[in-house]
């Protein structure tokens, strides 16, 4: 447990020292700000639901970008083998990487609170509960995407390939909502259940359903275990 937090803090500190991190944060604020200003000042819509949906789309590209080097970079630099020789569990390495990426993600989400503050100042009849639920949903969905990204990073040694793989896997969970009108009714239920957008929509409506929470947690745990299994299998192959 201690090793996991040490890895997470170290990774997060390194990320926050990178100029590219602040460039991404700036781009996020600019894109979000333009969309938010159109909603608030042109349409006179004092809510964040549509902005949350846009942030969900941004996750598809941003999260693979911050996770692509989490393990692939370690393997490429030869530091992963060094970590494997230390008395550190592979689960601590994987969860440390996930936690580090989550800290970056939460920092980005926290920046969007500036829009919440603007709504408080200019809006009327604000549904605070719905907005808070929306933020909770974004954090949970982001956690699942991060786990997918770390798993993708555990497969190749090339960071670009890790990014593409994470984008493809995450994209599948996102585009499922567009497939539902085109599939037989008998399989609509399972496809709908696997859709991230379906579970996130409940939060954006201000509803916290334990089934949605369990879904995102389950996806996070499954891909974290897959990443750990992948690292374990590679270590066993190297020992032969």
N, C-alpha and C positions, 0 to 999 in steps of 0.2 A: 504493500500500500504506500509506504514512504517513497519507494523507488518510483512509483507511478507519478506522484506529485512532483518529485524532483525533475523527472523527465519533462513533465507538462510545463512547469515553470521555466525551465531552461529553454524549451522550444518556443514558448510564448515570448520570452524576453528577446530571443534572437529575431523573431518575426517583427517585433515592435521596434527593432533597431534598423529594419530594412526600409529603404526609401520606397520600394515598390508597394509595401503595405499601406503607406499613407497615400500613395497615388490611387490605389484601389478604393480606399475609404473616401477620397475626394470625388472620384467618379461616381461612387454609390450615392453620395449626398447630392451631386449635381443632377443625376438621372432621377432620383427620387424627388428632389426638390422641384424639378420641372413638372413632373406628373402631379405632385401634390398641389402646386400653385394653380395648375389648370383646373383641378377639382374644386379648390377653395374659392378662387377669385373669378373664374369664368362660369363654372357650373353652380357655384355657391353651395357645394356639398361638403359639409364639415364632418367628414368621417374618414377613417383610415382603411376601410375594408379593401377598396380597390388597390390602394398602395401596398397593403399586405400581399395581395395577389401578385403584384409586380415584383415585390421582394422575393416571393416564392420562386418566380422565374429566374431572378438574379442568382438565387441559390444554386441553380443547375450549372452555372458557369463559375461562380465565385468559389464554391466549396471544393470542386475538383481542383481548382487552381491552388488553394491553400493546403490541400492534402496530398497532391501529386508527389511531393518530395518527402513526405513524412517517413516512408520506409524505403522507397526507391532510391532516394538520395543517399541514405545510409548505406545501402547495398553498393551503390555506384562508387562511393568514397571508401568502401571497405570498413566502415565503422560499425556496420551491423554485426559482422563477425566478432568484433571486439566486444560489443554489448552482449553477444550470446555467450561469451566466455566468462562474463562477470556473473556473480550470484544474484542475477535478476531474472525473475520469471518472464516468459514471453508475454504472458497476459498483462504484466505491468508495463512492458514496452508498448503493446498495442493500445491499452487504455490510456497510457500517458500521452501518446500521439493524438488520440481522440480528444482527450481533455484539453490539450494545447490548442487544437483547431477550434474547439468549442469556445475557448476564451477569446480567440480572434473573432469568431462569429458573434458572440455576445457583445463584443466591443462595437462591431458594426451595427448590430441591432440597437444598441444603446444610443448610437448617433441619431437614429431615426426618432428618438424621443423629442428632438427639437420640433418635429412636426406635431407631435402630441401637445407640446407647449403652445404652439401657435393656435391649435384648435381650441385649447382652453381659453385663450385670450379673445379670439374672434368668434368662436362658435356659441351656439345656444342649444339647450336641451341635449347635451352630450351624453351618450350612453357609455359611461366609463367602464362598466362591466364588460361590454362587448369588446372594447379596445384592449383591455387587460387580457381577456381570453384570446384575442388575436395574437398578442405578443407571446403568450404561453404556447399557442399552437406553432408559431414560427420557431421557437426554441426547440420544441420537440421534433418538428419536421427537420430542422437543421441538424439536430443530433443524429437522426437516422441517415441523412445525407453524408454527414461527416464519417460515420462508420463505414458507409459504402466507399467513400473516397480512400480511407485508410486501407480497406481490403484491396481495392484496386491498386494501391501503391505497393502492396506486398507481393504482387505478382511479377511485374517486370522490373528491370533495373533502370529503364529509361523513363524519365519523368513525364515526357510528352505522351508516351504510350499509357502511362498511369492516368494522366488527365483525360485522354480520350476514352479509356475504359470506364472511368468513374462517370464521365459525362453520358456514356451510352447506358450504363446500368441505371443511373439516376433518371435519365430521360425516359426509360421504359416505365418506371413507376409514375412518372408525370403524365405521359401521353396516354395512359390507359383510359383516362376519362373521355378521350376523343374516340376510343374504339367501341365504347358501349353501344352507341346507336347502330353500329355495323355488325354486331355479333348476335347469334341466336339468344333468345330470351333466357334459355336454360343456363347460359354461362355468364349472364350479366352480373349476377350476385357475386361470384368469385372474383371477377375482374374488377368490379366496383370496390370490393373489400381491399384489394391490393393497390388501389389507387391512392397515392398520397393526397391528391387534391380532395378526394372524397372525405378523408378523415380530417383534413385541415379546414374544410368548409364548416364543419360543426363549430370549431373554435371561432371562426370569423363571424358566425352568427351569434356568438355569445354563449354557446352551449359547451360545457365541459362534460364529455362522456368518457367514462372509465375505459370503454372499449377502444376509443381512439388513442388514449394514453398508452394502453397496453400494446396496441399495434405498433406505435412508433418505438416503444421500448423494446419490443420483440425484434423488430427489424434491426435496431442498433446492436442488440446482443448477438443476433445470428451472424451479422457481417463481421462483428468483432471476433467471434469464435472462428469464423472462416479465415480471417487474417491470421489468427494465432495458429490454426491448423496448418495453413500454408507455410508459415515460418518454421513450424516444427518439422514438417515434411522435408523442407529444404535442408534443415540442419541434419536430419537423418541421412539424406542422400549424400551430403558432404562428408559425413563420418565413415561412409562405406569406402 
